[in-house]
Amino acid sequence: MSNLIDTYIENQSNINYEIFYSVQLWLYLISNILSILCCCFVLFYLLFDQTLRTALHNHVIIILLFICLFYESICIPFILYNYHFDISWQTRSISYRFWSFIDIVLNRSQLIFLAWATIERHIFVYHDQWLSTKEKRFYIHYLPIIILIIYCLIWYSILILFSSCFNINNQSNSNVIPYPCILNHRSIKYFDLICHQIIPSLIIIILSIILLLRIRWQTIHFNQSVDWTKQRKMIFQILSISILYFLFYGPWILAIIFVQFRFLENIALNMMTYAFFFSDYFTFLLPFVCYASLPEIQLKLKKLFYYLLQQLQSRCSRKRSHK
């Protein structure tokens, strides 16, 4: 990863991004504020509504939203700070080591959990009998989530927080997240790229396509869809998130793969600045997609707005009567 970053910086060093950074700053700032508000709103109802909280298919969505909230609250302010001041990285600072750890953990775990969500969605739709007992639910649903959380935290803690190697070249380009130089190690670099980025990406794309094909096949051959009234929310939810990933985060992963494996490298390097910028919009837009896929929350929001409107109208009428 470090080699990729060094190549990227060298390629971008002669370009003046002063105007582009100011645009990025305001777009990120506005998007981040709106996304945090939406994320908090959706999480509030997912956690405090018993029906939504106990629904198994919402558990990974809750984790993804927490990852989104942590990333927007911790990592985006670092990016905004560097966009605003356009400073070089202080790579020996503890805060930048912490930022590197949080950024990598959240980004990788986001992909890994989304990949698991696409796998699990096939289970919910076509093999719900696998979750018929508490024991089955534990081993098939809860245990994989626990293992993935522990794995991500332990692996990247060892790799970043407890590594003595955290020196990378001083960078004047503020469009790059600081990475530990241990990722210069060939085996670690390719293990991280293949296992934590390429494989999850392939799982997300392939299983989403298979889900669509299975629905289409069942519609044609059985003259009916999957129990649509029961399953359509889960299907729509995971497919919407997968499309969002493909549009905004996919180009960044594709650019990384092309550069690492020396395929269309010049084209990939030229698109990396924009791919990096738009990759964060997967996180920014994720809460809105989750909101759109949960009609229960939309109904409650409409009731809330209707209630507030009634209160406002009643207050206005009281003021008029007093006059």
C-alpha positions in Angstrom: 0.0 0.0 0.0 2.8 2.4 0.7 4.3 1.8 -2.7 1.0 2.6 -4.2 0.8 5.8 -2.2 4.3 6.9 -3.1 3.6 6.4 -6.8 0.3 8.2 -6.4 1.9 11.2 -4.7 4.7 11.4 -7.2 2.1 11.4 -10.0 0.1 14.1 -8.3 2.9 16.4 -7.1 2.9 18.6 -10.1 -0.8 19.4 -10.1 -2.3 22.4 -8.4 -5.3 21.4 -6.3 -5.9 24.6 -4.5 -9.4 25.2 -6.0 -10.2 21.5 -6.0 -9.3 21.3 -2.3 -11.7 24.2 -1.4 -14.5 22.4 -3.3 -13.7 19.1 -1.6 -13.7 20.9 1.8 -17.2 22.3 1.4 -18.6 19.2 -0.2 -17.2 17.0 2.5 -18.3 19.3 5.3 -21.9 19.6 4.1 -22.2 15.9 3.2 -20.7 14.9 6.5 -23.1 17.0 8.6 -26.2 15.8 6.7 -25.0 12.2 6.8 -24.3 12.2 10.6 -27.8 13.6 11.3 -29.4 10.9 9.1 -27.2 8.2 10.6 -28.1 9.2 14.2 -31.8 9.3 13.2 -31.8 5.9 11.6 -29.7 4.3 14.4 -32.1 5.8 17.0 -35.1 4.0 15.6 -33.2 0.8 14.8 -32.0 0.6 18.4 -35.0 1.8 20.3 -37.8 0.1 18.3 -38.0 -3.4 19.6 -39.3 -4.9 16.3 -36.5 -3.3 14.3 -33.8 -4.1 16.9 -34.7 -7.8 17.2 -34.9 -8.4 13.4 -31.8 -10.4 12.5 -31.4 -8.8 9.1 -31.0 -5.4 10.7 -28.0 -6.3 12.9 -25.3 -6.0 10.2 -27.0 -2.8 9.0 -26.7 -1.4 12.5 -23.0 -2.3 12.6 -22.5 -0.7 9.2 -24.2 2.5 10.4 -22.0 2.6 13.5 -18.9 2.2 11.3 -20.3 5.0 9.2 -20.9 7.2 12.2 -17.4 6.6 13.7 -15.7 7.3 10.4 -17.6 10.5 9.9 -17.0 11.6 13.4 -13.3 10.7 13.6 -11.7 10.4 10.2 -13.5 13.0 8.2 -12.6 15.8 10.6 -8.9 14.9 10.0 -9.4 15.0 6.2 -11.3 18.4 6.5 -8.4 19.8 8.6 -5.8 18.8 6.1 -7.9 20.1 3.2 -8.3 23.4 4.9 -4.7 23.9 5.9 -3.1 21.8 3.1 -0.4 20.7 5.4 2.1 17.8 5.2 1.5 14.8 7.4 3.0 14.7 10.9 3.5 10.9 10.6 5.2 10.5 13.9 2.4 12.0 15.8 0.3 9.7 17.9 -2.9 11.3 16.6 -1.9 10.3 13.0 -1.1 6.8 14.1 -4.6 6.7 15.7 -6.1 8.1 12.5 -4.4 5.5 10.4 -5.6 2.7 12.6 -9.2 4.0 12.7 -9.4 4.7 9.0 -8.0 1.3 8.0 -10.1 -0.6 10.5 -13.3 1.1 9.6 -12.7 1.0 5.8 -11.8 -2.7 5.8 -14.4 -3.8 8.3 -17.1 -1.9 6.3 -16.3 -3.9 3.2 -16.0 -7.2 5.2 -19.4 -6.7 6.9 -21.1 -5.6 3.7 -19.8 -8.8 2.1 -21.1 -10.8 5.0 -24.5 -9.0 4.7 -24.8 -10.1 1.1 -24.0 -13.7 2.1 -26.4 -13.6 5.0 -29.2 -12.1 2.9 -29.3 -15.3 0.8 -29.7 -17.2 4.0 -32.6 -15.0 5.2 -34.4 -15.2 1.8 -33.8 -18.8 0.8 -32.7 -20.7 3.8 -34.5 -19.2 6.8 -34.9 -22.7 8.2 -31.2 -22.5 9.1 -32.2 -19.9 11.7 -35.1 -21.7 13.2 -33.6 -22.4 16.7 -31.6 -20.3 19.1 -28.5 -22.5 18.7 -28.6 -22.2 14.9 -29.1 -18.4 15.1 -26.0 -18.2 17.4 -23.7 -20.3 15.1 -24.9 -18.9 11.8 -25.8 -15.3 12.6 -24.2 -14.1 15.9 -20.9 -16.0 15.9 -19.7 -14.8 12.5 -20.3 -11.2 13.5 -18.4 -11.6 16.7 -15.5 -13.3 14.9 -15.3 -10.6 12.2 -15.3 -7.8 14.8 -12.5 -9.5 16.9 -10.5 -10.4 13.8 -10.5 -6.8 12.4 -9.6 -5.2 15.7 -6.8 -7.7 16.6 -5.2 -7.9 13.1 -5.0 -4.1 12.6 -4.0 -3.4 16.2 -1.0 -5.7 15.7 -0.3 -4.2 12.3 -0.6 -0.6 13.2 -0.8 0.2 16.9 1.9 -2.2 18.1 4.1 -1.9 15.1 7.4 0.0 15.5 7.4 0.8 11.8 5.3 3.9 11.1 7.6 6.1 9.0 6.5 7.1 5.6 7.8 9.9 3.3 6.8 13.4 4.2 3.9 14.3 2.0 2.7 17.7 0.8 -0.4 16.2 -0.8 -3.2 16.2 1.7 -5.3 13.8 -0.3 -3.6 10.6 1.2 -4.3 8.9 4.5 -1.0 8.0 6.4 -0.3 4.3 6.3 2.3 2.3 8.3 5.4 1.3 6.4 4.8 -2.3 7.5 2.5 -2.5 4.5 5.7 -2.2 2.4 6.1 -5.9 3.2 5.1 -7.7 0.1 3.2 -10.6 1.7 1.3 -8.4 4.2 0.5 -5.8 1.4 -1.0 -8.4 -0.9 -2.7 -10.3 1.9 -4.5 -7.1 3.0 -5.4 -6.2 -0.6 -6.7 -9.6 -1.6 -8.4 -10.8 1.6 -9.8 -7.5 2.9 -10.5 -5.6 -0.3 -10.7 -7.7 -3.5 -12.4 -10.8 -2.1 -15.1 -8.8 -0.2 -15.7 -6.7 -3.3 -16.2 -9.8 -5.4 -18.5 -11.3 -2.9 -20.6 -8.1 -2.8 -20.9 -7.8 -6.6 -21.3 -11.5 -7.4 -23.8 -12.4 -4.7 -25.9 -9.3 -5.4 -26.1 -10.4 -9.1 -26.9 -14.0 -8.1 -29.6 -12.7 -5.8 -31.2 -10.8 -8.7 -30.9 -13.9 -11.0 -32.4 -16.2 -8.4 -35.4 -13.9 -8.0 -35.8 -13.6 -11.8 -35.4 -17.4 -12.2 -38.1 -18.2 -9.6 -40.4 -15.6 -11.1 -40.2 -17.2 -14.6 -40.2 -20.9 -13.6 -42.7 -20.8 -10.8 -44.8 -17.9 -12.0 -44.2 -16.1 -8.8 -41.5 -14.2 -7.0 -40.0 -15.0 -3.6 -42.6 -14.3 -0.8 -42.4 -10.6 -1.9 -44.5 -9.2 0.9 -42.1 -10.8 3.5 -38.7 -10.5 1.7 -38.8 -7.4 -0.5 -37.5 -5.1 2.2 -34.4 -7.2 2.8 -33.8 -7.7 -0.9 -34.2 -4.0 -1.7 -32.0 -3.0 1.2 -29.0 -5.1 0.4 -29.2 -4.5 -3.4 -29.5 -0.7 -2.8 -26.3 -0.8 -0.6 -24.5 -3.0 -3.1 -25.3 -0.6 -6.0 -24.1 2.3 -3.8 -20.9 0.5 -3.2 -20.4 -0.3 -6.9 -21.0 3.3 -7.9 -18.9 5.1 -5.3 -16.4 2.8 -3.7 -15.9 0.3 -6.5 -13.8 2.7 -8.7 -11.3 3.3 -5.8 -10.8 -0.5 -5.3 -10.5 -0.9 -9.0 -7.8 1.8 -9.2 -5.9 0.2 -6.4 -5.9 -3.2 -8.1 -4.8 -1.7 -11.4 -1.9 0.2 -9.9 -0.8 -2.7 -7.7 -0.8 -5.3 -10.5 0.6 -2.8 -13.1 -2.5 -2.9 -15.3 -3.6 0.3 -17.1 -1.4 2.1 -14.4 -1.4 5.5 -16.0 -5.2 5.6 -16.4 -5.6 4.3 -12.8 -3.2 6.9 -11.4 -5.1 9.7 -13.1 -8.4 8.6 -11.8 -7.2 8.0 -8.2 -7.7 11.5 -7.0 -11.4 11.5 -8.0 -11.9 7.9 -7.0 -10.5 8.6 -3.6 -12.8 11.6 -3.2 -16.0 9.9 -4.3 -15.2 6.7 -2.3 -16.2 8.5 0.9 -19.6 9.2 -0.6 -20.4 5.5 -0.1 -20.2 6.3 3.6 -22.0 9.6 3.3 -24.9 8.2 1.4 -25.2 4.9 3.3 -27.5 6.3 6.0 -29.9 7.7 3.4 -30.1 4.4 1.6 -30.8 2.6 4.8 -33.5 5.2 5.6 -35.0 4.7 2.2 -35.1 0.9 2.7 -36.9 1.1 6.0 -40.5 2.1 5.5 -41.2 1.8 9.2 -38.8 4.7 9.9 -40.2 6.7 7.1 -43.7 6.4 8.5 -42.5 7.5 11.9 -40.7 10.5 10.4 -43.9 11.5 8.6 -45.8 11.2 11.9 -43.2 13.3 13.6 -43.4 16.0 11.0 -47.2 15.9 11.1 -47.1 16.2 14.9 -44.7 19.1 14.8 -46.7 20.8 12.1 -49.9 20.5 14.2 -48.1 22.0 17.2 -46.8 24.8 15.1 -50.3 25.5 13.7 -51.9 25.4 17.2 -49.3 27.9 18.5 -50.0 30.2 15.6 -53.7 30.0 16.2 -53.2 30.8 19.9 -51.2 33.8 19.1 -53.8 35.1 16.7 -56.6 34.5 19.3 -54.6 36.5 21.9 -54.3 39.4 19.5 
